[in-house]
Amino acid sequence: MLDSSGNLYILRQSPPGSYSDSSTKSVSSFLPCIGGTYSSQFDIQPCSLCPQGFSTYGLTGQSSCVSCETDAFCPLGSAFGHISSSSSFLTSINQARAYPLSPTSTRFENILMQNTFAISVTSSTTCLLMSPLFWASMIMLLGVAIAVLIIILKYFVTNPRGKKAQQRLEHFFKQTDIIGEGEFWIGGIVSFAIIFICICGYVFSGTYYKRYPIENTSDSTVFGCNPTLTNAQFTS
């Protein structure tokens, strides 16, 4: 036999229970068939696998396979025919893994709105407490209370200390007004809610970005109501 380099090899027919090996010499030698395989005649072909239900019981150099024991795990090429199907040596491994589904929308603006600024009547308590919109509403309610306090101090309190406190509150909230650029104290109250929402959007964006690629993500989300939210689209 000639290989692609022009080298000459001589393959001798191997006796039953062995196969011809030419890996180290130009003239083949005989090696015994490994467990779970057999060779029944003089040939230069490799050893054959024992059919299902047959085995060599761990022996090598066999010219035939024998029947496995009843209830033994004996697939094609079994090297042992006495291991029970319920043996602790055998473990079931499921390598199938469902590929995570992509979000219904791939536009990040929609994903941000659906998972960060949405509250429904069916939302659980956990979802409600995780919603930035809920906490922004709490900030607005606190702002309404402060606004009512300022109005009371301005129109219904004649004590100089009350007037001074009202002026300090108005001055403070005018300094934080990003809506009217420092013109209105009421804008300063609303600005706190806007700043909070912007921070939540930034945190969501950074965390969602780190969930790509999804093959490296196995934990649940902690930044949205949907624990299975995935970033499966490169375009998002």
Backbone as CSV, one residue per row, in Angstrom:
resi,resn,N_x,N_y,N_z,CA_x,CA_y,CA_z,C_x,C_y,C_z
1,MET,0.841,-1.181,0.000,0.000,0.000,0.000,0.881,1.238,0.000
2,LEU,0.561,2.236,-0.854,1.290,3.488,-0.934,0.450,4.602,-0.321
3,ASP,1.114,5.456,0.496,0.388,6.613,1.024,0.586,7.794,0.092
4,SER,0.092,8.974,0.477,0.159,10.159,-0.386,1.581,10.653,-0.577
5,SER,2.500,10.266,0.300,3.902,10.695,0.182,4.759,9.706,-0.598
6,GLY,4.153,8.634,-1.030,4.896,7.647,-1.794,5.563,6.593,-0.953
7,ASN,5.298,6.572,0.363,5.895,5.555,1.220,5.151,4.228,1.057
8,LEU,5.888,3.140,1.132,5.326,1.805,0.946,5.078,1.151,2.300
9,TYR,3.862,0.647,2.474,3.497,-0.066,3.695,2.958,-1.443,3.313
10,ILE,3.320,-2.399,4.120,2.840,-3.767,3.903,1.868,-4.107,5.027
11,LEU,0.635,-4.380,4.639,-0.388,-4.754,5.616,-0.593,-6.261,5.569
12,ARG,-0.335,-6.883,6.683,-0.546,-8.320,6.790,-1.921,-8.592,7.380
13,GLN,-2.530,-9.663,6.939,-3.820,-10.032,7.486,-3.665,-10.423,8.959
14,SER,-4.498,-9.803,9.786,-4.428,-10.094,11.220,-5.312,-11.285,11.559
15,PRO,-4.913,-12.082,12.534,-5.731,-13.226,12.945,-6.974,-12.769,13.703
16,PRO,-7.955,-13.631,13.896,-9.149,-13.263,14.657,-8.792,-12.708,16.042
17,GLY,-9.525,-11.663,16.454,-9.276,-11.037,17.759,-8.242,-9.945,17.721
18,SER,-7.744,-9.588,16.533,-6.715,-8.542,16.427,-6.935,-7.741,15.144
19,TYR,-6.135,-6.668,14.999,-6.200,-5.846,13.791,-4.783,-5.446,13.389
20,SER,-4.618,-5.077,12.124,-3.297,-4.717,11.588,-2.986,-3.264,11.901
21,ASP,-1.814,-3.039,12.510,-1.388,-1.687,12.870,-0.123,-1.334,12.111
22,SER,-0.160,-0.240,11.370,1.007,0.198,10.590,1.442,1.595,10.988
23,SER,1.138,1.981,12.214,1.431,3.358,12.638,2.902,3.575,12.961
24,THR,3.630,2.525,13.276,5.027,2.708,13.680,6.023,2.039,12.743
25,LYS,5.594,1.090,11.942,6.514,0.356,11.082,5.977,0.295,9.661
26,SER,6.857,-0.024,8.716,6.438,-0.184,7.326,5.734,-1.500,7.102
27,VAL,5.963,-2.455,8.013,5.257,-3.744,7.964,4.329,-3.791,9.165
28,SER,3.069,-4.038,8.901,2.081,-3.969,9.977,2.318,-5.038,11.040
29,SER,1.928,-4.687,12.273,1.960,-5.623,13.395,0.533,-5.906,13.832
30,PHE,0.360,-6.826,14.739,-0.970,-7.221,15.188,-1.216,-6.707,16.603
31,LEU,-2.335,-6.036,16.776,-2.733,-5.551,18.099,-4.098,-6.128,18.432
32,PRO,-4.326,-6.460,19.707,-5.616,-7.051,20.085,-6.754,-6.023,19.994
33,CYS,-7.924,-6.509,19.659,-9.102,-5.638,19.630,-9.405,-5.152,21.046
34,ILE,-9.786,-3.907,21.171,-10.087,-3.361,22.494,-11.433,-3.890,22.980
35,GLY,-11.749,-3.659,24.247,-13.011,-4.109,24.810,-14.197,-3.509,24.076
36,GLY,-15.199,-4.323,23.814,-16.380,-3.866,23.088,-16.261,-4.034,21.593
37,THR,-15.143,-4.562,21.106,-14.951,-4.802,19.673,-14.457,-6.226,19.463
38,TYR,-14.565,-6.696,18.238,-14.146,-8.066,17.933,-13.735,-8.167,16.467
39,SER,-13.013,-9.215,16.139,-12.648,-9.547,14.761,-12.730,-11.065,14.637
40,SER,-13.570,-11.537,13.719,-13.861,-12.977,13.663,-13.091,-13.725,12.578
41,GLN,-12.277,-13.030,11.771,-11.587,-13.728,10.686,-10.280,-13.013,10.330
42,PHE,-9.455,-13.697,9.517,-8.223,-13.083,9.022,-8.601,-11.940,8.078
43,ASP,-8.106,-10.744,8.403,-8.505,-9.593,7.593,-7.562,-8.439,7.888
44,ILE,-7.579,-7.426,7.024,-6.810,-6.204,7.282,-7.726,-5.078,7.752
45,GLN,-9.012,-5.378,7.942,-9.986,-4.384,8.368,-9.886,-4.163,9.879
46,PRO,-10.327,-3.013,10.347,-10.324,-2.773,11.802,-11.349,-3.658,12.506
47,CYS,-11.246,-3.721,13.824,-12.184,-4.511,14.605,-13.588,-3.902,14.528
48,SER,-14.581,-4.750,14.643,-15.980,-4.306,14.573,-16.542,-4.125,15.978
49,LEU,-17.505,-3.204,16.097,-18.156,-2.980,17.385,-19.119,-4.124,17.689
50,CYS,-19.192,-4.483,18.947,-20.184,-5.473,19.351,-21.586,-4.887,19.146
51,PRO,-22.498,-5.672,18.573,-23.850,-5.151,18.356,-24.568,-4.903,19.685
52,GLN,-25.680,-4.190,19.619,-26.458,-3.904,20.819,-26.926,-5.210,21.475
53,GLY,-26.736,-5.280,22.791,-27.112,-6.488,23.519,-25.983,-7.486,23.661
54,PHE,-24.805,-7.171,23.130,-23.652,-8.070,23.208,-22.445,-7.295,23.737
55,SER,-21.498,-7.996,24.334,-20.334,-7.359,24.935,-19.177,-8.346,25.010
56,THR,-17.991,-7.811,25.337,-16.817,-8.669,25.557,-16.490,-8.780,27.038
57,TYR,-17.324,-8.192,27.893,-17.156,-8.252,29.346,-15.778,-7.769,29.779
58,GLY,-15.291,-6.724,29.149,-14.027,-6.127,29.537,-12.803,-6.802,28.975
59,LEU,-12.972,-7.887,28.252,-11.824,-8.594,27.692,-11.405,-7.985,26.355
60,THR,-10.128,-8.089,26.032,-9.605,-7.619,24.752,-9.208,-8.818,23.889
61,GLY,-8.998,-8.557,22.594,-8.554,-9.608,21.690,-9.587,-10.688,21.468
62,GLN,-10.858,-10.315,21.400,-11.925,-11.300,21.257,-12.309,-11.488,19.784
63,SER,-12.645,-12.738,19.457,-13.068,-13.051,18.087,-14.587,-13.013,17.946
64,SER,-15.298,-12.850,19.065,-16.758,-12.757,19.035,-17.244,-12.081,20.301
65,CYS,-18.487,-11.648,20.274,-19.114,-11.022,21.440,-20.148,-11.984,22.006
66,VAL,-20.401,-11.879,23.297,-21.383,-12.746,23.966,-22.538,-11.896,24.468
67,SER,-23.659,-12.547,24.710,-24.865,-11.837,25.140,-24.662,-11.202,26.511
68,CYS,-25.235,-10.012,26.664,-25.171,-9.318,27.954,-26.188,-9.926,28.911
69,GLU,-25.996,-9.640,30.194,-26.930,-10.117,31.195,-28.275,-9.400,31.065
70,THR,-29.309,-10.018,31.623,-30.640,-9.414,31.592,-30.634,-8.097,32.373
71,ASP,-31.302,-7.093,31.828,-31.406,-5.762,32.434,-30.062,-5.038,32.490
72,ALA,-29.087,-5.472,31.699,-27.800,-4.787,31.661,-27.841,-3.665,30.628
73,PHE,-27.049,-2.627,30.880,-26.931,-1.520,29.929,-25.925,-1.938,28.867
74,CYS,-26.442,-2.279,27.668,-25.603,-2.856,26.628,-25.880,-2.197,25.282
75,PRO,-25.452,-0.983,25.070,-25.622,-0.373,23.751,-24.568,-0.880,22.772
76,LEU,-24.527,-0.276,21.603,-23.549,-0.658,20.583,-22.128,-0.436,21.098
77,GLY,-21.287,-1.458,20.986,-19.886,-1.346,21.396,-19.679,-1.408,22.892
78,SER,-20.544,-2.119,23.627,-20.417,-2.210,25.086,-19.184,-3.020,25.461
79,ALA,-18.355,-2.449,26.327,-17.179,-3.173,26.803,-17.524,-4.060,27.986
80,PHE,-18.635,-3.734,28.691,-19.052,-4.526,29.844,-20.527,-4.883,29.675
81,GLY,-20.865,-6.124,29.963,-22.229,-6.581,29.764,-22.949,-6.955,31.029
82,HIS,-22.412,-6.542,32.193,-23.036,-6.921,33.457,-23.403,-5.707,34.309
83,ILE,-23.335,-4.495,33.748,-23.698,-3.298,34.499,-25.186,-3.045,34.323
84,SER,-25.927,-3.034,35.420,-27.378,-2.860,35.373,-27.733,-1.444,34.915
85,SER,-28.886,-1.337,34.279,-29.341,-0.026,33.809,-29.595,0.940,34.957
86,SER,-29.858,0.396,36.152,-30.110,1.231,37.329,-28.874,1.405,38.195
87,SER,-27.714,1.005,37.688,-26.481,1.097,38.472,-26.096,2.544,38.725
88,SER,-25.439,2.774,39.871,-24.981,4.123,40.207,-23.817,4.557,39.320
89,PHE,-23.220,3.619,38.592,-22.139,3.975,37.669,-22.665,4.770,36.475
90,LEU,-23.950,4.615,36.194,-24.543,5.283,35.037,-25.311,6.514,35.499
91,THR,-25.023,7.651,34.923,-25.720,8.891,35.241,-26.316,9.464,33.966
92,SER,-27.502,10.011,34.105,-28.181,10.616,32.962,-27.763,12.075,32.846
93,ILE,-27.334,12.457,31.669,-26.914,13.833,31.405,-27.726,14.366,30.243
94,ASN,-28.445,15.432,30.496,-29.239,16.069,29.457,-28.490,17.302,28.964
95,GLN,-27.959,17.218,27.768,-27.179,18.321,27.221,-28.028,19.290,26.425
96,ALA,-29.319,18.982,26.319,-30.201,19.888,25.580,-30.459,21.138,26.407
97,ARG,-30.329,22.283,25.797,-30.549,23.548,26.476,-31.376,24.451,25.578
98,ALA,-32.515,24.837,26.080,-33.401,25.692,25.288,-32.755,27.058,25.092
99,TYR,-32.746,27.522,23.858,-32.164,28.823,23.570,-33.134,29.903,24.032
100,PRO,-32.677,30.854,24.835,-33.591,31.887,25.340,-34.248,32.661,24.206
101,LEU,-35.485,33.034,24.443,-36.230,33.773,23.437,-35.823,35.242,23.440
102,SER,-35.901,35.838,22.283,-35.612,37.253,22.156,-36.814,38.063,22.650
103,PRO,-36.584,39.284,23.080,-37.715,40.131,23.460,-38.633,40.361,22.265
104,THR,-39.897,40.654,22.550,-40.845,40.905,21.465,-40.455,42.142,20.676
105,SER,-39.777,43.070,21.315,-39.315,44.274,20.640,-37.796,44.346,20.740
106,THR,-37.144,44.773,19.669,-35.689,44.914,19.670,-35.258,46.370,19.794
107,ARG,-36.212,47.283,19.816,-35.885,48.690,20.011,-35.728,48.943,21.503
108,PHE,-34.571,49.449,21.883,-34.284,49.600,23.308,-35.249,50.575,23.978
109,GLU,-35.708,51.582,23.256,-36.638,52.542,23.854,-37.909,51.835,24.316
110,ASN,-38.417,50.912,23.482,-39.629,50.172,23.848,-39.378,49.242,25.026
111,ILE,-38.210,48.563,25.008,-37.870,47.652,26.109,-37.748,48.425,27.417
112,LEU,-37.162,49.615,27.355,-37.012,50.445,28.544,-38.368,50.854,29.099
113,MET,-39.275,51.255,28.228,-40.592,51.682,28.665,-41.411,50.524,29.214
114,GLN,-41.311,49.352,28.570,-42.122,48.203,28.980,-41.683,47.622,30.313
115,ASN,-40.401,47.680,30.620,-39.886,47.006,31.808,-39.497,47.935,32.942
116,THR,-39.457,49.225,32.693,-39.041,50.155,33.733,-40.135,51.137,34.119
117,PHE,-40.926,51.592,33.163,-41.894,52.650,33.434,-43.334,52.201,33.219
118,ALA,-43.587,50.904,33.405,-44.942,50.384,33.211,-45.452,49.790,34.506
119,ILE,-46.682,50.162,34.881,-47.355,49.608,36.050,-48.751,49.193,35.615
120,SER,-49.103,47.924,35.867,-50.430,47.436,35.514,-51.187,47.058,36.788
121,VAL,-52.481,46.898,36.652,-53.316,46.566,37.813,-53.032,45.148,38.311
122,THR,-52.434,44.317,37.454,-52.128,42.938,37.837,-50.700,42.781,38.359
123,SER,-49.978,43.873,38.490,-48.592,43.798,38.943,-48.533,43.307,40.388
124,SER,-47.560,42.460,40.672,-47.378,41.968,42.034,-46.733,43.048,42.893
125,THR,-46.692,42.784,44.197,-46.079,43.754,45.111,-44.607,43.951,44.793
126,THR,-43.919,42.849,44.435,-42.500,42.951,44.095,-42.288,43.816,42.868
127,CYS,-43.122,43.597,41.847,-43.002,44.398,40.629,-43.282,45.868,40.923
128,LEU,-44.246,46.109,41.791,-44.597,47.487,42.127,-43.449,48.183,42.833
129,LEU,-42.824,47.478,43.769,-41.716,48.072,44.516,-40.474,48.242,43.655
130,MET,-40.343,47.477,42.560,-39.190,47.599,41.673,-39.419,48.612,40.566
131,SER,-40.611,49.162,40.475,-40.924,50.085,39.385,-40.434,51.492,39.702
132,PRO,-39.566,52.055,38.877,-39.142,53.442,39.081,-40.306,54.422,39.006
133,LEU,-41.305,54.102,38.195,-42.463,54.973,38.080,-43.202,55.080,39.404
134,PHE,-43.266,53.977,40.155,-43.920,53.994,41.462,-43.188,54.926,42.415
135,TRP,-41.859,54.794,42.463,-41.093,55.641,43.376,-41.066,57.088,42.917
136,ALA,-41.098,57.302,41.607,-41.198,58.675,41.111,-42.532,59.291,41.530
137,SER,-43.578,58.471,41.533,-44.882,58.954,41.993,-44.836,59.288,43.480
138,MET,-44.115,58.480,44.262,-43.969,58.779,45.690,-43.231,60.099,45.894
139,ILE,-42.224,60.344,45.066,-41.497,61.614,45.154,-42.429,62.779,44.815
140,MET,-43.274,62.582,43.812,-44.220,63.628,43.431,-45.240,63.876,44.539
141,LEU,-45.695,62.814,45.202,-46.632,62.995,46.325,-45.970,63.773,47.459
142,LEU,-44.699,63.444,47.720,-43.960,64.212,48.728,-43.814,65.665,48.291
143,GLY,-43.593,65.855,46.975,-43.499,67.220,46.460,-44.797,67.984,46.602
144,VAL,-45.917,67.288,46.402,-47.223,67.940,46.588,-47.401,68.372,48.033
145,ALA,-46.977,67.510,48.962,-47.074,67.861,50.382,-46.212,69.078,50.692
146,ILE,-45.005,69.119,50.104,-44.127,70.286,50.324,-44.740,71.536,49.705
147,ALA,-45.340,71.384,48.512,-45.982,72.528,47.865,-47.139,73.062,48.704
148,VAL,-47.931,72.158,49.274,-49.026,72.582,50.151,-48.479,73.305,51.373
149,LEU,-47.370,72.795,51.904,-46.746,73.439,53.062,-46.271,74.847,52.720
150,ILE,-45.662,75.008,51.551,-45.187,76.341,51.135,-46.361,77.301,50.975
151,ILE,-47.446,76.842,50.395,-48.626,77.700,50.199,-49.224,78.104,51.547
152,ILE,-49.279,77.147,52.471,-49.811,77.470,53.799,-48.935,78.498,54.491
153,LEU,-47.606,78.294,54.428,-46.686,79.239,55.061,-46.764,80.620,54.416
154,LYS,-47.053,80.657,53.126,-47.059,81.927,52.396,-48.340,82.725,52.615
155,TYR,-49.485,82.051,52.668,-50.756,82.765,52.679,-51.510,82.681,54.008
156,PHE,-51.176,81.717,54.845,-51.971,81.534,56.057,-51.166,81.653,57.350
157,VAL,-49.871,81.852,57.248,-49.027,81.992,58.441,-48.443,83.403,58.455
158,THR,-48.639,84.096,59.581,-48.127,85.468,59.707,-46.870,85.542,60.562
159,ASN,-46.513,84.446,61.176,-45.322,84.417,62.016,-44.079,84.629,61.151
160,PRO,-43.154,85.488,61.577,-41.935,85.742,60.776,-41.102,84.479,60.523
161,ARG,-41.096,83.583,61.493,-40.338,82.338,61.300,-40.953,81.511,60.174
162,GLY,-42.285,81.483,60.111,-42.957,80.750,59.046,-42.655,81.350,57.685
163,LYS,-42.641,82.697,57.623,-42.322,83.367,56.352,-40.890,83.079,55.939
164,LYS,-39.998,83.075,56.915,-38.586,82.815,56.606,-38.396,81.374,56.119
165,ALA,-39.105,80.423,56.733,-39.009,79.028,56.306,-39.566,78.860,54.894
166,GLN,-40.663,79.584,54.610,-41.255,79.522,53.260,-40.300,80.071,52.208
167,GLN,-39.623,81.169,52.532,-38.671,81.751,51.588,-37.456,80.835,51.370
168,ARG,-37.031,80.175,52.421,-35.889,79.249,52.293,-36.261,78.044,51.428
169,LEU,-37.481,77.546,51.624,-37.929,76.412,50.816,-38.026,76.799,49.340
170,GLU,-38.604,77.965,49.082,-38.718,78.414,47.684,-37.344,78.626,47.066
171,HIS,-36.426,79.213,47.825,-35.077,79.441,47.298,-34.375,78.120,47.003
172,PHE,-34.533,77.127,47.899,-33.883,75.826,47.697,-34.400,75.143,46.435
173,PHE,-35.710,75.111,46.263,-36.269,74.406,45.123,-36.057,75.168,43.814
174,LYS,-35.893,76.488,43.888,-35.543,77.226,42.668,-34.128,76.862,42.218
175,GLN,-33.250,76.595,43.180,-31.888,76.209,42.835,-31.828,74.839,42.160
176,THR,-32.807,73.990,42.434,-32.828,72.652,41.843,-33.750,72.576,40.627
177,ASP,-34.297,73.679,40.178,-35.231,73.682,39.052,-34.470,73.535,37.733
178,ILE,-34.662,72.376,37.065,-34.045,72.174,35.756,-35.076,72.316,34.639
179,ILE,-36.320,72.514,35.019,-37.376,72.686,34.018,-37.493,74.158,33.626
180,GLY,-37.658,75.004,34.620,-37.768,76.445,34.343,-36.472,77.186,34.507
181,GLU,-35.362,76.438,34.622,-34.019,77.012,34.749,-33.936,77.968,35.936
182,GLY,-34.464,77.499,37.080,-34.342,78.261,38.318,-35.377,79.338,38.507
183,GLU,-36.412,79.374,37.692,-37.427,80.422,37.785,-38.566,80.048,38.732
184,PHE,-38.879,78.753,38.851,-40.046,78.325,39.608,-39.651,77.291,40.659
185,TRP,-40.132,77.515,41.869,-39.826,76.545,42.916,-40.572,75.226,42.694
186,ILE,-41.741,75.278,42.077,-42.475,74.055,41.800,-41.714,73.165,40.807
187,GLY,-40.934,73.794,39.901,-40.112,73.044,38.959,-39.002,72.278,39.647
188,GLY,-38.519,72.812,40.778,-37.488,72.120,41.533,-38.005,70.828,42.150
189,ILE,-39.278,70.855,42.595,-39.879,69.651,43.171,-40.018,68.573,42.099
190,VAL,-40.520,68.970,40.918,-40.688,68.012,39.825,-39.337,67.511,39.332
191,SER,-38.314,68.341,39.417,-36.990,67.961,38.920,-36.423,66.765,39.664
192,PHE,-36.729,66.628,40.960,-36.243,65.473,41.715,-36.782,64.173,41.136
193,ALA,-38.067,64.174,40.759,-38.653,62.971,40.161,-38.018,62.673,38.806
194,ILE,-37.755,63.710,38.019,-37.142,63.516,36.705,-35.722,62.968,36.842
195,ILE,-34.956,63.511,37.774,-33.590,63.036,37.994,-33.595,61.569,38.430
196,PHE,-34.544,61.203,39.301,-34.644,59.823,39.758,-34.941,58.880,38.596
197,ILE,-35.874,59.260,37.718,-36.222,58.426,36.566,-35.024,58.282,35.624
198,CYS,-34.282,59.356,35.424,-33.104,59.293,34.551,-32.046,58.346,35.116
199,ILE,-31.855,58.384,36.427,-30.879,57.478,37.057,-31.311,56.029,36.894
200,CYS,-32.611,55.756,37.095,-33.119,54.391,36.933,-32.956,53.921,35.493
201,GLY,-33.207,54.798,34.529,-33.022,54.432,33.130,-31.573,54.122,32.814
202,TYR,-30.658,54.864,33.405,-29.227,54.618,33.182,-28.810,53.278,33.775
203,VAL,-29.287,52.978,34.990,-28.961,51.703,35.636,-29.529,50.542,34.835
204,PHE,-30.778,50.661,34.372,-31.384,49.610,33.567,-30.590,49.390,32.278
205,SER,-30.195,50.470,31.625,-29.464,50.360,30.356,-28.146,49.621,30.540
206,GLY,-27.398,49.978,31.580,-26.117,49.323,31.818,-26.259,47.857,32.163
207,THR,-27.260,47.522,32.983,-27.471,46.130,33.368,-27.972,45.310,32.197
208,TYR,-28.859,45.875,31.398,-29.391,45.161,30.233,-28.295,44.920,29.195
209,TYR,-27.406,45.869,29.044,-26.295,45.721,28.098,-25.394,44.547,28.487
210,LYS,-25.198,44.339,29.783,-24.320,43.264,30.260,-24.955,41.886,30.104
211,ARG,-26.229,41.823,29.741,-26.886,40.528,29.543,-26.723,40.023,28.113
212,TYR,-25.761,40.560,27.377,-25.421,40.074,26.043,-23.960,39.633,26.067
213,PRO,-23.603,38.459,25.532,-24.506,37.488,24.892,-25.235,36.641,25.914
214,ILE,-26.393,36.129,25.558,-27.229,35.406,26.504,-26.646,34.049,26.862
215,GLU,-25.700,33.533,26.058,-25.101,32.252,26.400,-24.328,32.329,27.707
216,ASN,-23.859,33.530,28.070,-23.072,33.704,29.283,-23.910,34.206,30.445
217,THR,-25.220,34.228,30.265,-26.117,34.741,31.296,-27.039,33.634,31.748
218,SER,-26.953,33.287,33.033,-27.808,32.229,33.569,-28.669,32.695,34.740
219,ASP,-28.331,33.820,35.349,-29.100,34.283,36.496,-30.300,35.102,36.048
220,SER,-31.244,35.285,36.964,-32.442,36.058,36.677,-32.143,37.545,36.794
221,THR,-32.979,38.335,36.160,-32.807,39.771,36.221,-33.232,40.297,37.580
222,VAL,-32.595,41.354,38.018,-32.950,41.991,39.286,-33.311,43.453,39.070
223,PHE,-33.470,43.838,37.825,-33.737,45.242,37.531,-35.080,45.439,36.859
224,GLY,-35.840,44.388,36.676,-37.135,44.520,36.019,-38.119,43.517,36.563
225,CYS,-39.376,43.697,36.217,-40.418,42.812,36.716,-40.342,41.442,36.052
226,ASN,-39.845,41.385,34.823,-39.729,40.116,34.097,-38.385,39.468,34.415
227,PRO,-38.361,38.348,35.195,-37.080,37.743,35.583,-36.368,37.043,34.442
228,THR,-37.052,36.801,33.340,-36.443,36.081,32.209,-36.041,37.022,31.081
229,LEU,-36.033,38.302,31.328,-35.702,39.268,30.280,-34.296,39.002,29.737
230,THR,-34.186,38.872,28.417,-32.895,38.572,27.789,-32.545,39.617,26.761
231,ASN,-31.260,39.725,26.487,-30.765,40.618,25.446,-30.214,39.748,24.335
232,ALA,-31.129,39.202,23.520,-30.743,38.216,22.515,-30.522,38.806,21.141
233,GLN,-30.813,40.064,20.958,-30.674,40.700,19.650,-29.466,41.623,19.668
234,PHE,-28.540,41.389,18.762,-27.352,42.241,18.705,-27.718,43.680,18.376
235,THR,-28.809,43.849,17.602,-29.188,45.193,17.187,-29.754,46.023,18.320
236,SER,-30.119,45.380,19.435,-30.638,46.158,20.555,-29.521,46.741,21.400
